[in-house]
Amino acid sequence: MSDIFTSFNINSSGMTAQRYRMDIISQNIANANTTRTEDGTPYRRKVVTFSEKNSQTPFSRVLNTATDRYSGTGVKVNGVYEDTWTEMVKAYDPSHPDADEDGYVSYPNVNIITEMTNMIDASRAYEANATAFTASKSIALKGLEMGKG
């Protein structure tokens, strides 16, 4: 029965991670036009990374060795990082309060199309984990019903 609880842990950790990713994407979209943050610079897009939770075995070894049992128990948020590889958007607007001496304003490196694509991806991953969780729950219930009779 512990294997069924492991599947619950894996699916719930996936749902939690994807919900957190959607929160960060929402923050990016909300700040798409923020030209000045607390430190005086434009908002910088944030990216969430994941890693396998509670595993001592690298995924590649599990994948390449058929005799290895899966040892992880889900996914965890590895970190939230600022996107320093994408350039800020420069726009000419000399009347803007954040314009530089040449009249250009630095806008955040947030691309709404990219963020919406990532939001759809995170939403679908969340749904897949929810579906797998429901399937695991159904299997557990069927097992309990079989044990009663």
Buried (B, 14 or more C-beta within 10 A) or exposed (E): EEEEEBBBBBBBBBBBBBEBBBEBBEBBBEBBEBBEEEEEBBBBBBBBEBEBBEBEBEEEEBEEEEEEEEEBBBBBBEEBEEBEEBEBBEEEBEEBEBBEEEEBBBBBBBBEEBBEEBBEBBBEBBEBBBEBBEEBBEEBEEEEEEEEE
